[in-house]
């Protein structure tokens, strides 16, 4: 069997990185000084790394982040923001996902909630957890359309199984009773099974009025508040938003 035949078989077996590395070894004479075990180990390592990198790219793409440049290492920990760096770094380890806990990010518009949520989501992807970022109004619209098309349970299952769900603009607008029931379905299905990051301009005490119906509100809050890390984000003493601090437009939320 020729080397080219071996390469073609590797490609057919969906081992492209190994095939390319094997071709390189045939063309580079310095590899002749290495043992079979060493050469084979390099082939396996390259294929393994390639697959991990491709998986990470897919996870990030599927997450649909609002800010793909978000990174925990770039978070602004200026004292006036009063962010607990130790807590953020602990969340970056993703142990809270392993334990099924949630995160509540609170702060005014432009404080950097979305950036922090996306940064934590990126860390989750790096730990190879499935992540989905979506604004709550968009999620409710998607569920309403799915209900009309008979795909409600299918869409609900998709949001139930994701390891980390990032819900931006949480309780920004008041909910109808149907929307409140949809939120309860999502929250209940993920309770103690998967993690959710809630980005809101309001503290949990203010969610009650946004949800409306008292029984539904109690049920939703009960499944969130007592099992979540809570982080308050401030703009700073001058009350400027982080957008203003960095001189960027409203479409790019800063860190």
Backbone as a ProteinNet text record, in pm:
[ID]
protein_1_A
[PRIMARY]
XXXXXXXXXXXXXXXXXXXXXXXXXXXXXXXXXXXXXXXXXXXXXXXXXXXXXXXXXXXXXXXXXXXXXXXXXXXXXXXXXXXXXXXXXXXXXXXXXXXXXXXXXXXXXXXXXXXXXXXXXXXXXXXXXXXXXXXXXXXXXXXXXXXXXXXXXXXXXXXXXXXXXXXXXXXXXXXXXXXXXXXXXXXXXXXXXXXXXXXXXXXXXXXXXXXXXXXXXXXXXXXXXXXXXXXXXXXXXXXXXXXXXXXXXXXXXXX
[TERTIARY]
84.6	0	88.1	64.3	145.1	104.2	193.9	165.6	44.9	30.4	-82	-213.8	-213.1	-333.9	-368.6	-266.3	-288	-347.5	-294.4	-344.7	-491.1	-526.2	-664.4	-758	-710.1	-792.7	-813.2	-710.3	-723.1	-826	-823	-920.1	-1061.9	-1078.1	-1209.8	-1260.9	-1171.2	-1209.8	-1226.6	-1222.6	-1240.1	-1131	-1007.9	-889.4	-797.8	-848.9	-773.7	-644	-644.7	-523.5	-414.7	-453.5	-356.8	-303.5	-390.7	-349.2	-247.9	-275.2	-185	-50.9	-55.5	67.5	149.4	80.4	150.4	219.3	150.6	209.9	335.6	326.4	441.2	559	528.9	635.7	707.3	633.4	695.1	786.7	756	832.1	948	941.7	1045.7	1139.8	1263.9	1359.7	1399.3	1382.5	1421.5	1340.4	1219.3	1136.5	1196.1	1288.9	1349.4	1430.6	1470	1548.1	1460.2	1327.1	1233.5	1184.4	1151.1	1098.4	955.2	905.4	766.7	671	700.4	613.6	606.5	721.5	724.3	646.1	665.4	596.2	445.9	409.5	267	202	276.9	224.6	195.7	284.6	264.2	138.9	118.8	0.4	-127.7	-129.4	-247.8	-271.1	-164	-177	-234.2	-186.9	-234.4	-381.3	-421.7	-562	-649.6	-602.2	-677.2	-697.2	-589.8	-596.4	-688.1	-679.7	-764	-911.4	-943	-1083.6	-1134.1	-1051	-1091.1	-1114.3	-1025.6	-1040.2	-1166.1	-1193.4	-1313.6	-1439.9	-1434	-1549.7	-1574.4	-1467.4	-1480.9	-1541.4	-1496.3	-1550.1	-1700.1	-1740.3	-1882.6	-1964.6	-1913.8	-1986.3	-2005.1	-1900.3	-1909.7	-2008	-2002.7	-2093.4	-2238.4	-2261.9	-2397.2	-2452.5	-2362.7	-2408	-2477.3	-2434.4	-2497.2	-2472	-2349.8	-2317.5	-2340.1	-2386.9	-2403.2	-2266.9	-2169.6	-2035.3	-1932.1	-1888.5	-1796	-1654.9	-1628.4	-1495.9	-1485.4	-1595.1	-1596.6	-1499.7	-1426.7	-1325.1	-1312.1	-1308.9	-1296.6	-1168.5	-1060.9	-932.7	-938.5	-1035.9	-1045.7	-1151.1	-1210.2	-1313	-1251.6	-1323.6	-1278.4	-1312.5	-1209	-1229	-1194.9	-1217.4	-1196.6	-1273.9	-1212.8	-1277.8	-1417.9	-1443	-1575.1	-1685.5	-1649.2	-1751.2	-1789.5	-1702	-1728.1	-1754.2	-1683.4	-1693.6	-1598.2	-1646.7	-1563.6	-1485.9	-1357.8	-1275.8	-1268.1	-1261	-1252.2	-1376	-1492	-1616.6	-1620.2	-1580.7	-1579.3	-1483.7	-1366.2	-1268	-1318.1	-1391.3	-1448	-1554.5	-1636.5	-1738.2	-1673	-1557.1	-1487	-1438.9	-1430.5	-1391.8	-1506.8	-1628.9	-1749.9	-1797	-1749.8	-1799.3	-1948.2	-1994.3	-2135.8	-2223.4	-2170.9	-2245.1	-2249.8	-2136.9	-2130	-2227.9	-2248.8	-2336	-2479.3	-2506.2	-2642	-2689.1	-2596.4	-2634	-2653.8	-2718	-2744.2	-2661.9	-2666.1	-2598.8	-2695.4	-2711.3	-2793.8	-2700.8	-2702.7	-2622.2	-2715.6	-2697.9	-2785.2	-2705.5	-2767.5	-2701.9	-2778.4	-2751.9	-2821.2	-2779.3	-2853	-2821.1	-2680.6	-2602.2	-2467.2	-2362.3	-2399.8	-2303.7	-2208.6	-2244.8	-2158.1	-2210.3	-2340.2	-2398.8	-2384.2	-2417.8	-2411.8	-2269	-2174.6	-2034.1	-1991.2	-2021.3	-1982.6	-2049.7	-2177	-2249.7	-2187.1	-2153.1	-2090.7	-1950.9	-1878.1	-1744.9	-1753.9	-1851.5	-1870.9	-1917.8	-1999.3	-2043.1	-1927.6	-1835.4	-1716.7	-1632.6	-1620.4	-1544.9	-1612.8	-1746.1	-1819.5	-1790.5	-1786.1	-1752.9	-1612.7	-1519.4	-1382	-1372.7	-1471.8	-1479.8	-1569.5	-1606.7	-1684.2	-1825.6	-1886.2	-2027.7	-2106.8	-2225.8	-2311.6	-2372.6	-2375.8	-2422.9	-2519.4	-2619.2	-2709.6	-2735.4	-2707.7	-2735.1	-2858.2	-2952	-3070.1	-3134.1	-3193.4	-3269.9	-3404.6	-3452.4	-3579.3	-3693.8	-3705.2	-3813.3	-3806.4	-3684.2	-3668.4	-3708.9	-3673.3	-3710.1	-3861.9	-3928.8	-4074.7	-4142.3	-4087	-4140.9	-4121.8	-4003.8	-3975.2	-4070.7	-4097.7	-4189.7	-4332.7	-4372.6	-4507.1	-4525.2	-4423.6	-4428.7	-4430.4	-4348.4	-4341.9	-4475.7	-4543.3	-4674	-4773.2	-4768.9	-4859.8	-4829.9	-4703.1	-4663.6	-4659.4	-4696.1	-4697.9	-4561.5	-4461.5	-4325.5	-4286.8	-4385.2	-4358.1	-4271.4	-4309.8	-4234.9	-4093.2	-4078.1	-3946.5	-3853.8	-3903.9	-3823.1	-3793.9	-3892.4	-3874.5	-3764.4	-3763.1	-3661.1	-3521.4	-3510.3	-3379.8	-3323.1	-3408.8	-3363.1	-3344.9	-3412	-3398.6	-3264.3	-3214.1	-3096.1	-2962.8	-2962	-2836.6	-2776	-2645.5	-2579.3	-2585.3	-2566.6	-2572.6	-2658.3	-2764.4	-2853.7	-2832.4	-2800.9	-2782.1	-2904.6	-2980.6	-3102.1	-3077.4	-3060.4	-3036.8	-3170.8	-3168.5	-3289.4	-3398.3	-3357	-3448.8	-3542.9	-3670.8	-3776.1	-3764.6	-3716.9	-3710.9	-3851.4	-3939.2	-4078	-4172	-4290.8	-4390.9	-4437.5	-4471.9	-4511.4	-4661.9	-4710	-4849.5	-4855.6	-4975	-4986.4	-4927.9	-4950.7	-4895.1	-4742.8	-4686.2	-4540.2	-4485.1	-4556.7	-4512.8	-4512.1	-4611.5	-4616.1	-4501.7	-4467.4	-4354.5	-4224.2	-4208.6	-4088.3	-4080.6	-4192.4	-4195.8	-4156.5	-4202.7	-4168.3	-4017	-3956.9	-3812.5	-3737.2	-3773.3	-3703.2	-3720.1	-3842.4	-3869.2	-3792.9	-3789.8	-3725.1	-3573.6	-3517	-3372.5	-3332.3	-3429.2	-3402.9	-3321.7	-3201.3	-3108.7	-3058.1	-3089	-3040.9	-2938.8	-2955.5	-2867.7	-2860.7	-2764.1	-2741.4	-2792.4	-2832.2	-2882	-2820.6	-2782.4	-2736.6	-2848.1	-2894.7	-3001.3	-2941.1	-2956.9	-2907	-3025.2	-3027.5	-3144.6	-3106.2	-3187.3	-3169.7	-3235.2	-3310.6	-3386.2	-3344.6	-3355.4	-3331.3	-3448.8	-3429.3	-3538.5	-3667.3	-3657	-3778.4	-3864.1	-3800.2	-3874.8	-3929.3	-3885.1	-3933.9	-4079.7	-4117.3	-4251.4	-4358.1	-4342.3	-4440.9	-4437.6	-4319.9	-4307.5	-4376.1	-4372.2	-4432.9	-4584.7	-4633.2	-4777.8	-4847.1	-4895.5	-4973.3	-4888.4	-4937.9	-4859.4	-4810.9	-4899.3	-4861.6	-4749.6	-4759.5	-4655.7	-4525.3	-4536.8	-4418.2	-4345.6	-4420.8	-4360.7	-4290.8	-4354.1	-4298.1	-4168.6	-4166	-4047.4	-3932.3	-3959.9	-3854.8	-3802.1	-3889.2	-3847.3	-3745	-3754.7	-3663.6	-3535.8	-3526.9	-3408.3	-3328.7	-3394.2	-3327.1	-3246.2	-3299.6	-3234.4	-3120.3	-3096.1	-2994.2	-2900.7	-2877.4	-2800.9	-2691.4	-2584.9	-2485.2	-2541.5	-2533.4	-2585.1	-2470.4	-2461.4	-2354.9	-2417.1	-2388.9	-2435.6	-2324.7	-2354.5	-2255.7	-2292	-2194.5	-2217.3	-2137.5	-2190.2	-2118.8	-1997.8	-2011.3	-1904.9	-1963.7	-1880.7	-1928.9	-1986.7	-1938.5	-1988.9	-2116.2	-2162.9	-2288.3	-2286	-2169.8	-2163.3	-2169.5	-2230.2	-2232	-2094.6	-2066.7	-1937.8	-1923.8	-2035.3	-2029	-1966.7	-2011.8	-1961.2	-1814	-1779.5	-1641.3	-1545.3	-1586.1	-1499.1	-1525.5	-1626.7	-1654.2	-1698.2	-1783.6	-1832.5	-1982	-2035.9	-2178.5	-2262	-2391	-2483.5	-2489	-2443.9	-2450.1	-2337.5	-2236	-2121.8	-2115	-2159.5	-2157.9	-2017.6	-1966.3	-1827.8	-1818.2	-1694.8	-1670.2	-1676.1
-119.8	0	124.8	216.5	337.8	439.9	534.2	638.3	722.9	745.8	825.1	754.1	622	544.7	557.8	553.9	570.4	707.4	808	944.6	955.2	896.2	900.5	828.8	718.8	645.8	727.6	797.9	884.8	994.3	1049.6	1154.1	1097.8	977.1	914	882	855.1	828.3	956.8	1070.6	1202.2	1231.5	1206.5	1237.9	1329.4	1445.2	1532.9	1587	1622.6	1676.6	1569.8	1448.1	1338.2	1310.4	1317.8	1293.8	1398	1524.7	1631.8	1619.5	1584	1568	1450.4	1342.9	1226.8	1261.6	1342.2	1385.9	1470.3	1557.1	1640.7	1554.8	1450.7	1363.1	1292.3	1260.2	1193.1	1286.6	1415.5	1512.3	1574.3	1566.6	1626.2	1516.7	1518.3	1412.2	1408.7	1518.6	1521.2	1422.3	1387.4	1291.5	1151.5	1125.3	991.6	958.6	1061.6	1041	1002.8	1016.1	987.3	843.4	788.5	652.6	649.8	530.2	515.9	571.7	539.8	585	737.1	803.3	948.5	1008.1	955.7	1006.6	983.9	865.5	834.4	922.6	947.2	1033.2	1173.6	1225.2	1358.7	1361.4	1256.2	1248.8	1252.5	1174	1167.1	1300.6	1362.7	1491	1599.1	1603.3	1704.5	1684.3	1559.4	1532.1	1564.8	1529.6	1557	1707.6	1784.4	1929.5	1992.3	1944.2	1995.7	1974.3	1856.1	1826.8	1912.3	1932.7	2015.6	2160.3	2210	2346.6	2361.8	2262.8	2266.9	2260.1	2180.4	2170.1	2302.8	2369	2498.6	2601.3	2602.6	2695.5	2672.1	2545.4	2514.1	2561.1	2539	2578.6	2730.1	2804.3	2950.5	2998.6	2936.8	2975.7	2944.2	2828	2787.1	2869.6	2924.1	3002.4	3131.2	3188.4	3310.9	3431.5	3442.7	3552.7	3688.9	3781.6	3919.2	3985.5	3939.6	3997.2	3884.2	3843.9	3730.6	3767.6	3896.5	3938.5	3940	3913.5	3920.2	3819.5	3864.6	3780	3817.7	3719.3	3743.9	3821	3789.9	3855.8	4006	4049.7	4191	4267.9	4204.6	4271.9	4387.7	4498.6	4618	4605.1	4589.8	4577	4706.5	4819.9	4949.5	4953.9	5000.4	4999.3	5056.9	5163.5	5226.7	5132.3	5028.7	4934.7	4834	4819.6	4733.3	4587.6	4542.9	4402.7	4318	4206.9	4116.1	4026.5	4054.5	3980.7	3833	3803.1	3663.1	3584.7	3648.3	3581.3	3556.3	3656.1	3641.1	3529.8	3527.7	3424	3286.1	3279.6	3151.8	3105.3	3197.4	3162.9	3120.7	3178.2	3145.1	3000.2	2936	2794.1	2703.6	2761.4	2690.2	2582.3	2586	2489.2	2509.2	2633.3	2659.9	2585.9	2565.2	2490.2	2342.3	2292.7	2153.9	2128.6	2230.4	2217.4	2261.2	2310.9	2350.3	2479.6	2570.3	2699.1	2804.1	2914.7	3023.2	3145.9	3247.4	3374.5	3486.9	3581.4	3699.3	3819.4	3885.2	4004.6	4125	4216.2	4333.2	4460.9	4558	4686.4	4770.3	4900.2	4989.4	4963.4	5019.4	5005	5057.5	4978.1	5020.1	4988.1	4921.4	4891.1	4777.8	4699.1	4589.8	4452.1	4440.5	4310.9	4210.7	4255.5	4165.4	4120.1	4212.6	4176.8	4069.6	4090.8	3994.5	3859.8	3862.3	3737.7	3663.4	3736.6	3673.2	3621.7	3695.7	3651.1	3520.1	3509.7	3385	3274	3312	3213.6	3161	3248.9	3207.5	3110.6	3136.7	3045.1	2908.7	2908	2781.6	2703.6	2774.4	2709.2	2649.4	2722.6	2674.5	2549.5	2532.7	2410.4	2306.2	2336.5	2246.4	2219.5	2323.9	2318.6	2382.6	2334.1	2396.7	2523.1	2629.8	2759.3	2819.4	2890.8	2964.5	3102.2	3205.9	3343.5	3392.4	3454.2	3509.5	3613.6	3715.1	3814.3	3753.5	3781.5	3724.8	3758.8	3883.3	3912.1	3823.3	3795.3	3708.3	3565.4	3519.6	3383.6	3368.9	3467.9	3461.1	3463.1	3541.8	3545	3410.3	3351.8	3221.7	3114.6	3117.9	3020.4	3041.9	3168.4	3198.7	3146.7	3165.5	3116.3	2964	2903.8	2757.4	2699.5	2768.2	2721	2720.6	2824.9	2833.8	2732.7	2692.1	2596	2452.2	2434.8	2299.7	2246.8	2337.1	2296.1	2339.3	2372.2	2428.4	2335.6	2209.6	2115.7	2094.2	2094.6	2075.8	2191.9	2313.9	2431.3	2437.5	2405.1	2405.2	2306.6	2191.8	2089.6	2140	2216.2	2269.4	2362.4	2443.1	2534.8	2463.9	2352.9	2276.6	2205.2	2156	2069.6	2144.6	2274.4	2347.5	2363.6	2347.4	2350.2	2487.2	2593	2729.1	2814.8	2869.2	2958.1	3100.3	3192.2	3332.7	3410.7	3461.6	3536.9	3685.5	3759.7	3903.4	3977	4102.4	4185.3	4112.6	4048.6	3972.3	4067	4046.3	4124.5	4273.7	4305	4445.3	4499	4411.1	4447.5	4358.1	4407.8	4328	4212.2	4100.1	3980.6	3964	3903.2	3859.2	3729.9	3683.8	3560	3441.9	3439.3	3330.9	3334.9	3454.7	3467.9	3426.3	3462.2	3424.2	3272.5	3207.3	3061	3000.5	3062.4	3014.6	3026.9	3140.2	3160.3	3055.9	3027.9	2926	2789.5	2757.4	2629	2618.1	2725.6	2727.3	2714.6	2798.7	2801	2669.2	2617.4	2492.7	2375	2369.1	2256.6	2255.5	2373.3	2383.7	2385.1	2395.5	2408	2289.8	2320.7	2221.9	2120.4	2142.4	2053	2122.1	2250.9	2327.8	2471.1	2546.5	2681.4	2788.8	2901	3013.7	3142.5	3231.5	3364.8	3463	3536.7	3634.5	3775.4	3851.3	3989.1	4084	4161.6	4245.1	4381.6	4480.9	4614.6	4624.7	4521.1	4526	4414.2	4440.6	4339	4241	4119.3	4020.7	4073.4	4161.9	4217.2	4290.7	4345.9	4416.6	4326.2	4200.7	4108.2	4072.2	4069.1	4024.5	4104.2	4235.8	4319.7	4304.1	4273.3	4253.6	4124.3	4024.6	3895.1	3903.6	3978.8	3999.7	3906.5	3795.7	3701.7	3653.8	3674.1	3651.2	3507.8	3412	3271.1	3232.6	3277.4	3248.6	3318	3442.2	3517.6	3447.4	3402.4	3331.5	3204.1	3132	3005.7	3028.7	3133.4	3164.3	3208.6	3303.5	3354.1	3246	3158.4	3051.6	2959	2942.9	2853.2	2922.4	3052.5	3127.8	3184.7	3265.8	3348.7	3269.7	3158.7	3086.2	2996.5	2994.1	2903.7	2976.7	3106.1	3187.2	3270.4	3291.7	3392.4	3525	3629.1	3759.4	3860.1	3927.4	4025.7	4158.4	4261.1	4396.2	4469.8	4522.9	4595.8	4743.8	4826.8	4971	5038.9	5150.3	5227.3	5297.5	5340.1	5417.2	5538.4	5611.1	5724.2	5836	5847.9	5955.7	5916.6	5791.6	5742.6	5734.8	5748.4	5728.6	5580.9	5545.5	5405.9	5367.3	5236.7	5190.6	5221	5237.9	5278.2	5417.9	5507	5643.7	5648.4	5566.8	5564.5	5527	5427.5	5380.1	5449.4	5537.1	5612.7	5526.4	5425.8	5338.8	5354.9	5307.2	5326.4	5227	5246.7	5166.5	5021.4	4988.8	4851.2	4767.4	4831.5	4757.7	4781.5	4685.3	4700.7	4672.5	4759.2	4744.3	4641.4	4620.4	4525.9	4591.8
0	0	0	-92.1	-103.1	2.9	24.7	123	80.9	-51.1	-98.8	-71.9	-84.4	-53.4	94.2	178.4	322.2	352.3	285.5	306.8	265	152.4	104.9	202.4	258.7	355.4	483	526	643	617.5	497.2	461.3	459.6	402.3	397.7	537.4	629.5	767.8	847.8	777.4	838.2	940.2	897.6	977.6	895.5	853.9	763	821.8	949.5	1010.5	1015.5	1048	1050.9	910.6	811.2	672.7	628.2	660.6	621.6	693.4	822.5	898.8	846.5	806.5	752.3	620.4	537.6	410.9	437	538.7	573.1	619.1	694.7	743.3	628.4	525	410.7	332.6	337.9	259.3	337.7	469.5	553.3	604.5	558.4	590.5	738.1	807.4	948.6	1032.5	984.7	1057.2	1056	964.7	956.6	1080.8	1155.7	1277.2	1395.8	1378.9	1489	1480.4	1594.8	1599.9	1549.2	1521.7	1477	1581.8	1710.5	1818.7	1824.9	1805.9	1809.6	1693.4	1575.4	1457.8	1469.3	1515.2	1528.4	1635.5	1744.4	1850.8	1801.7	1717.1	1660.2	1572.8	1492.8	1407.3	1490.1	1596.3	1682.7	1752.6	1802.3	1872	1780.3	1657.7	1563.1	1528.7	1508.5	1479.1	1599	1717.6	1840.9	1858.8	1842.6	1858.4	1753.9	1631.7	1523.9	1555.9	1605.4	1636.4	1752.4	1852.3	1965.8	1920.8	1835.9	1785.3	1700.4	1617.4	1533.2	1618.1	1723.9	1813.1	1882.9	1925.9	1992	1896.4	1772.5	1673.5	1652.8	1647.4	1629.3	1748.4	1868.6	1989.1	1994.1	1958.7	1959	1852.7	1736	1628.2	1665	1723.1	1759.8	1875.2	1958.2	2073.6	2030.7	1918.6	1869.8	1958.4	2010.8	2101.5	2037.5	2118.1	2074.3	2058.2	2138.4	2134.3	2137.4	2020.9	2011.6	2057.6	2074.2	2119.1	2271.1	2340.3	2486.4	2547.4	2648.6	2710.8	2858.2	2945.6	3088.7	3119.3	3047.3	3071.6	3042.4	2961.7	2923.8	3003.1	3102.5	3182.1	3260.8	3263.3	3334.1	3482.7	3564.9	3708.9	3782.4	3717	3781.5	3913.7	4021.7	4153.5	4157.3	4077.4	4082	4034.5	3959.3	3912.3	4021	4120.3	4236.1	4196.3	4094.2	4053.3	4136.5	4186.6	4264.9	4168.5	4151.7	4057.1	4092.3	4220.5	4264	4223.1	4233.8	4195.1	4045.2	3966	3820.6	3780	3841.1	3808	3848.2	3958.5	4000.6	3901.2	3853.5	3753.7	3622.4	3592.5	3467.8	3465.7	3582.3	3587	3543.4	3539	3494.8	3592.1	3714.2	3812.7	3840.5	3828.9	3852.9	3751.2	3630.6	3528.9	3567.4	3612.8	3656.8	3771.6	3855.1	3972.3	3945.4	3825.9	3789.9	3853.1	3886.2	3943.6	3834.2	3870.1	3777.2	3813.9	3726.8	3752.9	3717.1	3807.9	3783.5	3771.2	3654.9	3631.7	3629.5	3723.8	3733.2	3712.9	3648	3628.7	3527.9	3524.8	3430.8	3287.5	3195.1	3053.3	3025.6	2951.3	2917.2	3020.3	3129.4	3236	3198.6	3097.7	3055.7	3091	3115.7	3150.8	3037.3	2917.4	2801.5	2775	2790.6	2768.1	2867.3	2994.7	3097.5	3073.5	3035.4	3008.6	2891.7	2785.4	2668.7	2703.1	2788.4	2829.8	2906.6	2996.8	3071.2	2977.4	2879	2779.9	2697.6	2661.8	2587.6	2668.9	2798.8	2885.2	2889.1	2889.3	2888.9	2760.8	2648.4	2521.1	2526.4	2587.5	2598.3	2684.7	2772.7	2853.1	2784.8	2660.6	2575	2626.9	2684.5	2719.2	2604.7	2580.3	2479.9	2540.4	2460.5	2507.8	2405.6	2455.9	2367.3	2425.8	2345.2	2386	2310.6	2383.4	2318	2409.2	2348.5	2423.4	2458.9	2579.5	2622.1	2526.4	2475.5	2379.7	2255.7	2207.6	2090.7	2123.5	2242.2	2283.1	2290.5	2347.9	2360.7	2223.9	2131.4	1995.6	1927.4	1946.6	1887.5	1940.3	2070.1	2128.3	2079.1	2061.3	2012.2	1870.1	1785.3	1647.9	1646.9	1731.4	1739.2	1782.7	1873.6	1919.1	1802.7	1722.1	1608.7	1500.6	1489.6	1385.8	1437.3	1562.8	1619.1	1660.2	1673	1708.9	1849.6	1931.3	2063	2148.6	2157.9	2241.8	2189.7	2058.3	1997.6	2032.4	2018.3	2049.4	2199	2279.8	2425.8	2465.5	2400.5	2429.8	2394.1	2286.5	2245.8	2351.8	2412.2	2516.6	2650.4	2667.3	2791.1	2798.8	2684.6	2686.5	2681.1	2643.2	2633.3	2772.9	2783.8	2915	2981.4	2901.7	2954.5	2863	2918	2844.2	2895.8	2805.6	2842.6	2796.6	2892	2861	2886.5	2779.3	2790	2791	2837.9	2848.1	2926.7	3034	3118.9	3193.4	3174.7	3239.1	3209	3089.3	3047.2	3023.1	2970.2	2943	3021.8	3047.9	3118.4	3029.9	3091.9	3018.9	3015.4	2909.2	2907.3	2988.1	3017.9	3095.1	3017.7	2886.4	2804.1	2806.4	2795.1	2798.7	2934.8	3041.1	3175.7	3190.3	3133.1	3139.6	3057.9	2945.5	2865.4	2944.4	3012.8	3094	3204.7	3266.2	3371.6	3316.8	3196.8	3135.1	3114.8	3064.6	3041.5	3173.2	3268.7	3397.7	3472.7	3472.4	3544.7	3482.9	3350.7	3283	3306	3335.8	3355.4	3502.6	3590.6	3734.4	3786.4	3838.7	3895.2	3791.8	3664.5	3558.7	3468.5	3450.6	3362.3	3415.5	3367.2	3418.9	3323.3	3381.9	3304.4	3358	3269	3307.9	3272.5	3371.2	3352.5	3356.5	3248	3242.1	3255.5	3362.3	3386.7	3441.2	3406.3	3462.6	3599.9	3636.5	3761.3	3856.1	3984	4084.8	4083.9	4134	4136.7	4198.6	4294.3	4356.3	4253.6	4150.6	4047.9	3939.2	3935	3832.9	3857.3	3982.8	4019.1	3944.2	3943.7	3876.8	3725.6	3668.9	3525	3480	3567.8	3533.2	3540.5	3638	3645.4	3742.7	3693.5	3776.3	3893.4	4015.6	4136.7	4151.1	4121.7	4138	4042.1	3917.6	3818.8	3858.2	3905	3945.7	4059.9	4158.5	4271.8	4225.9	4135.7	4088	4010.5	3928	3848.6	3938.2	4027.2	4115.5	4208.7	4254	4344.8	4280.1	4148.1	4076.1	4029.9	4057.5	4013.6	4130.9	4209.3	4309.1	4410.6	4458.3	4567.4	4520.2	4391.7	4339.2	4242.6	4270.4	4175.2	4242.2	4168.1	4204.4	4154.8	4236.9	4197.7	4188.9	4075.2	4053.2	4012.8	4091.2	4061.9	3988.5	3869.5	3791	3791.3	3823.6	3826.6	3716	3666.4	3565.1	3624.6	3747	3811.6	3880.8	3950.9	4028.9	3943.7	3817.9	3733.2	3659.4	3683.4	3626.1	3474.4	3411.8	3267.4	3236.6	3123.4	3082.6	3033	3027.7	2978.4	2829.4	2759.4	2619	2608	2697.9	2695.2	2736.9	2835.1	2883.5	2772.1	2690.3	2583.6	2450.2	2446.7	2325.2	2209.5	2237.3	2131	2119.1	2004.8	1979.4	2056.6	2053	2132.7	2090.1	1969.6	1922.6	1977.8	2036	2089	2239.5	2316.2	2461.1	2510.5	2593.1	2639.5	2749.8	2795.6	2903.4	3038.5
[MASK]
+++++++++++++++++++++++++++++++++++++++++++++++++++++++++++++++++++++++++++++++++++++++++++++++++++++++++++++++++++++++++++++++++++++++++++++++++++++++++++++++++++++++++++++++++++++++++++++++++++++++++++++++++++++++++++++++++++++++++++++++++++++++++++++++

